Every structure is written in structure tokens, then in C-alpha cells.
């Protein structure tokens, strides 16, 4: 009888600008444009594109703090409430998002 020991492994995957990246996959019109996603409960910025980061928009700031920058630079605003209601079902091909082939 073999005494093989198995160890449990945990992986943490951190995706840069996850919600923005997912939205861009299905809405190519917002590629290369500044984009922010607002939370569904308090209107704070929970995801930013690199273009929005370059404008100085801060993660976690409430919309009202970034409003002037957002309006002045025609930043696309995505509502986390809508994304949240759609849930993972909104992204019908999770393999496409994660870049995996099953």
C-alpha cells in the first residue's frame, strides 16, 4: 500500500481591472477609452481602465469626487448594479474571459 500524501494548494488570481476587462470583451466600443465601474450600493469606483487611472481617478473614490474628471474626459461609466444583477450569467462564455480551454 502506498503512503502518498496529498497537499492542498490554493491559488489566488488577481485580474487587472477585472470588470472593465470583462465588459470590453463583449463591448469592443469601449476598448482604449477611459472606463470606470461604480459599485451597486454606494456609487464608489470599483474598477478602472488604465486610461481612467492615467486621468488620476482613484480606486474606491465615490463618484462625486471624480465627477469633474469623468465628465471633462468623457469617461464611460458602467453601473455595478447592472453587472451584479446579471451576475456571472452575464458572461456566457467564462472560458473566453479567463482565457482557458476546457
C-alpha positions as CSV (number, residue, x, y, z in Angstrom):
1,X,0.0,0.0,0.0
2,X,1.4,3.4,-1.0
3,X,1.6,6.2,1.6
4,X,1.3,9.0,-0.8
5,X,0.5,12.3,0.9
6,X,-1.5,15.0,-0.9
7,X,-1.2,18.6,0.0
8,X,-3.8,21.1,-0.5
9,X,-2.9,24.0,-2.8
10,X,-4.7,27.3,-3.1
11,X,-4.3,29.7,-6.0
12,X,-5.1,33.4,-6.0
13,X,-5.7,35.0,-9.3
14,X,-5.8,38.8,-9.5
15,X,-7.1,40.2,-12.8
16,X,-6.2,43.8,-13.6
17,X,-9.4,46.0,-13.9
18,X,-11.5,42.8,-13.9
19,X,-15.0,44.3,-14.5
20,X,-13.7,46.7,-17.2
21,X,-11.8,43.9,-18.9
22,X,-14.9,41.7,-18.9
23,X,-17.1,44.4,-20.3
24,X,-14.5,45.2,-23.0
25,X,-14.6,41.6,-24.1
26,X,-18.3,41.9,-25.0
27,X,-18.4,45.7,-25.9
28,X,-15.4,46.5,-28.1
29,X,-16.6,50.1,-28.5
30,X,-15.1,50.9,-25.1
31,X,-11.6,49.5,-25.8
32,X,-8.8,52.1,-25.5
33,X,-11.2,54.5,-23.8
34,X,-11.4,55.5,-20.1
35,X,-13.9,53.4,-18.3
36,X,-15.0,53.1,-14.6
37,X,-17.4,50.8,-12.9
38,X,-19.4,52.0,-9.9
39,X,-20.4,49.8,-7.0
40,X,-24.0,48.8,-6.8
41,X,-24.7,50.1,-3.3
42,X,-22.8,53.3,-2.7
43,X,-21.6,54.6,-6.1
44,X,-17.9,54.1,-5.4
45,X,-15.4,53.3,-8.2
46,X,-14.6,49.6,-8.0
47,X,-12.9,49.1,-11.3
48,X,-10.9,51.4,-13.6
49,X,-9.3,51.1,-17.0
50,X,-5.7,52.0,-17.4
51,X,-6.9,55.1,-19.3
52,X,-9.0,56.1,-16.3
53,X,-6.1,55.5,-14.0
54,X,-4.0,57.8,-16.1
55,X,-6.5,60.6,-15.6
56,X,-6.0,60.4,-11.8
57,X,-9.3,58.6,-11.0
58,X,-8.7,56.8,-7.7
59,X,-10.0,53.3,-6.8
60,X,-12.7,53.4,-4.1
61,X,-13.5,57.1,-4.5
62,X,-17.2,57.9,-4.6
63,X,-18.5,59.1,-8.0
64,X,-19.0,62.7,-6.7
65,X,-15.3,63.1,-6.0
66,X,-14.3,62.0,-9.6
67,X,-17.3,63.6,-11.3
68,X,-15.4,66.6,-12.8
69,X,-12.6,64.4,-14.2
70,X,-15.2,61.9,-15.5
71,X,-17.3,64.5,-17.3
72,X,-14.4,66.5,-18.6
73,X,-12.7,63.5,-20.2
74,X,-15.8,61.6,-21.4
75,X,-15.2,58.6,-19.2
76,X,-17.6,55.7,-19.8
77,X,-19.4,54.8,-16.6
78,X,-20.6,51.3,-16.1
79,X,-23.1,50.5,-13.3
80,X,-22.1,47.8,-10.9
81,X,-25.7,47.3,-10.0
82,X,-26.5,46.1,-13.6
83,X,-23.4,44.0,-13.7
84,X,-24.3,42.5,-10.3
85,X,-27.9,41.7,-11.3
86,X,-26.6,39.9,-14.4
87,X,-24.1,38.0,-12.2
88,X,-21.8,35.5,-13.8
89,X,-24.6,34.5,-16.1
90,X,-24.0,37.8,-17.9
91,X,-20.7,36.5,-19.1
92,X,-22.0,33.4,-21.0
93,X,-18.6,32.1,-22.0
94,X,-16.4,32.1,-18.9
95,X,-13.7,30.3,-20.8
96,X,-13.4,33.4,-23.1
97,X,-13.0,35.7,-20.1
98,X,-10.4,33.5,-18.3
99,X,-8.6,32.6,-21.5
100,X,-8.9,28.9,-20.7
101,X,-9.7,26.0,-23.0
102,X,-11.6,23.2,-21.4
